[in-house]
Amino acid sequence: MPYLTSVLGNYLIGLREGLEASLVVSILVAYLVRTQRSGHLRYVWMGVGVAVALSVAVGALLELTSATMSFESQELFGGLMSIVAVVFVTWMVFWMKKASRTIARELHGKLDSAVAVGGTAVVLVAFISVAREGLETSVFFWTAAKAAESTWAPLVGFSLGLATAVVLGILLYRSAVSINLGTFFRWTGLLLIVVAAGVLAYGVHDLQEAGVLPGLDNLLFDVSEQVPPSSWYGSLLKGVFNFSPETTVLQAIAWVGYLVPCLVLYLRPTRTSAPKTDVPVAA
């Protein structure tokens, strides 16, 4: 059960991040094909390849760096990276909420300018467009793997999520499926905010164990008997939301202080008159 819940939580994150990257690539490819500039497609794939390689390298570097540290240093490093992951995911969620209606038009404009400059500029546009999601995924994956105390479960979840995202991206590009992307990103963004709140609380606990933050023994509640970590529901809460049966006061403050304002801002209606687009690649 702990393995399955960790796979599920990371699958959703991989699906969300991967679908964003897939949509960006689909928009770039579709625009070049539609404007009869297919000769520049190789530059797009070069940029995508470099972005993926960089993301993998960052994940490997995080793992190698933490493996050579003492316990206190590992906890400090893990806590800081958890905060970085929360910042990345929060920025990504709110950016997508704001830009989802205009992302195709913005990418088209950037691509037109890049094509006018040359192949290197096209590579750079594709690289920057994909690297953002790739780096966010690397940091979040490493944080999730550390929290789950397992490498394979988060890896399997992320891999399955990314694979699903690639398939959906191909089908959307070929117009084989039509999904309401606005609804998809809205609900997955809501879920990621809740997940990020748990990651932040976990990061605060790491910093407490490292001695950077106080209050490690000042527990707000201890429900270990009611929610055993080894139970299926305890594993589910841990794997998806990073819930800890032994939660300190500072962890709870961080969780509430992040979750409530983010939900209020995220659920606030967007003031725009632009029409919704279910499939950006067809815009």
Buried (B, 14 or more C-beta within 10 A) or exposed (E): EBBBBBBBBBBBBBBBBBBBBBBBBBBBBBBBEEEEBEEBBEBBBBBBBBBBEBBEEBBEEBBEBBEEEEEEEBBBBBBBBBBBBBBBBBEBBBEBBEEBBBBBBEBBEBBEEBBEEEBEBBBBBBBEBBBBBBBBBBBBBBBBBBBBEBEEBBBBBBBBBBBBBBBBBBBBBEEEEEEEBBEBBBEBBBBBBBBBBBBBBBBBBBBBBBEBBEBBEEBEEEEEEEBEBEBEEBBBBBBBBBBBBEBBEBBBBBBEEBBEEBBEEBEEEEEEEEEEBBBBBBB
